[in-house]
Amino acid sequence: MTDMLRRRAAAITCLVVMLSALVSTQSGPRRIVSLVPALTEALFAIGAGSEVVGVGSFDTHPPEVASRARVGGLLDPDMEQIFRLRPDLVILYGSQRDQIEQLTRAGIPVFSYAHGGVADTLSVIRRLGTRTGRADEAQRVTGAIETRLADVQARVGDREQPRVLLVFGREPGSLRNVYASGGTGFLHDMLEAAGGVNVFADVQRESVQLTSEAILTAAPEVIIELTYDDRMTPDTQAAEIAVWNRLSAVPAVRNRRVRLLLGNQFVQPGPRLGEATTAIARALHPEAF
């Protein structure tokens, strides 16, 4: 009897979810779960924050996400929690194929996300606006980003462009497992818009894992390192910059042009993309601002 009741309850839950999804296709989603921090931020920016009921483990912006249920992330999505939230739209990474299949079988609409360049980011925000019934708001957000990028390019376009190593990951306190931007993707696009020349522009990948020898060979004139941890103290920041002194033959190190930029806006391409690009441009061309 208990098993029968449990099966009936599960069937009723599935029916409710499917009916909710049907309603959402007619009037726009009312219960959104997003596992993609950049798109969670975009939802709030276009005015759909009140419909967001679940967010990923790594969502921190805007502050309102703190009150939403947590549903895991790219590697550990909590599907039971997602189903309990009765969503009528779930935003997932395109690589989460198993989860997309589960949701599709249950009749729950999915918005699939994949990394790309700056143009792709703007397109995704506009598509998200259309999907949530906020096309005008999404156009306003993307228009503001485009205006910010145009302002940056106007400021730095005529200046000499240094050769830049754009680092977005490494082991703290060491130069092991260094990851830098390759010649495709939003980081590469942001660097170019900010008036820098990517030393690994010829590598047709979004990221490159580097050895110290590869960095010495690339000989960047500027090193910009991005970190997600915006709680680092001035002492910690200075210590991490000093780690690069081990490669004193690199022009950027020799000429003290190593810059550390803090904040997840640099690695989550969303509404703050223009702000992040401006910060990179300031680090490269402070005299232009």
N, C-alpha and C positions, 0 to 999 in steps of 0.2 A: 504493500500500500504506500509505504514511504517513497519507494522508487517511482511508483506511478505518479504520485503527487509532484515529485521532483521533475519528472519528464514533462508533466503538464505545465508546471511553472516555467520551465525553460522554453516550452513552445509558446506560451503566452508572452514571455519576454521578447522572444524573437519576432513575434507578430507585432508587438508594440513598436519595436525598433524599425521594422519594415514599413509600418504605417507612418511613423515619424519621418522616415526618409522620403516617402511618397509626398507627404505634405511639403517637405522642404524643397522638392523639385518644382513645386508650384508657387511657393511664396518666398523662397530664399531660406537658407539654413538658419535654424534657431538655437541649435546646440552643436557647437563646433569643438572638435578636439584637434589640436595641432602639436605634432612632435618636432616641428621644424622651427627653431627659435627665430630665424629671420622672418618667417611668414607669420608667426605669432605676433611679432612686433608690428608687421604690416597690417594685420587685422585690427589692432588697436588704433593704428595711425589712420585707417580709412573709416573708423567709426563703428567697427564690428566687434569691439571688445566685449560688449555686454552679452554677445552670443557665445563667447568662448567659455567652455565649461571644463576643459582639460588641457594641460600643457605638458611639454617635455621636461625631463629632469634638469636640463641645462638652461631653461628659460629664466632670465633675470630681468628682462626689460620689455615693457615698462614696469614700474613697481607693482602695478595692479595684478601681475601674474602670480604674485605671492599668495593670493587668495584662491587660486584655481587648483583643482585636483591635479596631482602629478601622475603621469601615465608612462613613465620610462622614456627611453630615447631610441636612437638609431639601432643600437646593439641589444637593447633589453626592453622592448616595448611590452607593456603589461596589457595584454589583450583582454583579460577578464575585467580589469578596471575600465578599459575603453568601452566594452559592451555595457557595463553597469551604468555608465554615464548616458546611455541612450542617445548617442550622437546622430545627427542627420547629415554631418559632413566630417570626414576625418582627413587631415593633411599629413601625408607621409612622404618619406624619401622614396624616390622611384626604385631604389635598390631593395626596399623592403617588400619583395615580391610575395612572400608567403602571407604576410599580414594583409596586403592588398587583396589577395585571393580570398582570404577569410572574410574580409569585410564585404567584398563583392558578392560572395555567396549568400551573405546575410542581407543583401539588398541595401547596404549602406554606401552612399556615394563617397568616392575618394578623390582628393585633389593631390596629384603626384608631383613631387618636386625634384629637380636635379640642378646641381651647380652649373653655372655658366659664366659668361662675361657680364659686363655692366649692362649691355643692351638686353641680355636675357633676364637680368634682375628686374629691369623696368617692365619688360613684357609680362613677367610672372605676377608682379604687383597689379598690373592692369587686368590680367586674367582673373586674379583673385577678386578684384573689385567687381567684375562682371558676374562671377559665380555667387557672390554674396549680396548682389543687388546694390552695390555701391560703386558703380563705374565712375561716376563724377568725382567722388572722393578719391578714388585711386588715381584718376587723372591729375587731380590737384597734387597728390603726394609725389607722383613721378615727375610732374612739371617742376616742382620745387627742387627735386634732385637734379634735373637737367639744368635748371637755372644756376644752381650752385656749381656744377661741373663746368659750365660755360664761363662763369666768373673766374674759377681757378685757371682755366686754360688761357683766358685773356690776360691774367696776371703773369703767368710764367712762360707763355708761348714763345716770346722773343729772347728768352734767357738761355744761356748755355746749359745743356742738360747733362748732369753728371751720370756716370755709370754706377748703378745701384744694385746692391744685394738686398733683397727684401725677404727677411727671415720671419717665419711665423711659428716656429717650434724648435725646441732643443731641450736637452736635459739641464735643469737649473744648476748653475755653478760649474758648468763644463761646456765643451764644444763637441759633445757627442750627440748623435742623432739630430743633426741640424737639418731642418726642412725649410726650403725657400721656394718662392714663386718661380714656376717655369714660365713659358711663353704664351700660355693660354689661361683663361679664367678671369674672375673679377679682380683678383689682386694685381695681376699683370696690367689689366686695363686701368685700374686706379693709379698705379705707379706711372704709367705713361701719361695719364691725364694730369698728374701732379708735376710733370716736368722732369721725369727721370727716365733713364735708359736701363732696362732690365738686363743685367749681365748674363742671364740665362734665357733671353728672349728666343734663342734658336732651339730651345728644348720644347717640343710640342706636347707638353704635359702641364697640368695645373700645379704640380709640386715636384720638387727634386730633392732627394736626400743627398747630403753633401759630406764629403770628407774634408779635412783641413787642407789637403793637397789641392782639392778642387777649388776651394775658396782662394788659396794663394794664386792658383793659375788664373782665376777669373779677375783678380786684382781690382775689386770694386773701389770706387772713389768715395762712396758713401755706403754705410751699412745701416739699414733701418730694420729694427727688430720689433715685431708686434707681439704683445702679450695679452692674454685674456684677463689676467689678474690685476684689476685696477685698485687693489688694496695694498699694493707694494709700498713700503716706506721709502723715503729718499735714500736711506742707507742701503736698502736692498737693491734699489735701482742702480745705485752707484757700483755696488758689488757685481751686479750682472753685466753692466757695461765694461767693467774692468776685466771680466773673463776674456774679452776679445784681445786684450794686451798680449795674449799668448801667440797671436799672429801679427807681431809687430811689423812684419815685412809688407803687410797689406796696406795700400795707400790710405784707405779709410781709417785704419787704426793708427797709422803713423801720423796722420794729420788731424787726429781727434774728431773724426766725423762719423762716430757711431751714435745712433739715436735710438732710444727706447720709447715706444709709444704704447700707452696702456688703454685697454678697454675692448669689450667684445664687439664694438661697432666695426672694428677693422676686419674681423673674420666672419661676421654674420651679415651678408649683403642684403640690406633691407632699407628702411626709410632713412637711416643715418648714413647711407653710403656717401652722400655729398659731404657731410660733416667729416667723415673719415678721410676722404680724399683731400679735403682742405688741410687737415692736420699733417698728412704726408707732404703736401706741397710746402707747408710752413717749415717743416723739418729740412726740406731740400733747398728752399729759396726764402729764407726768413726776411730778406730785404724786400720781397715783393708784397709783404702784408703789413 
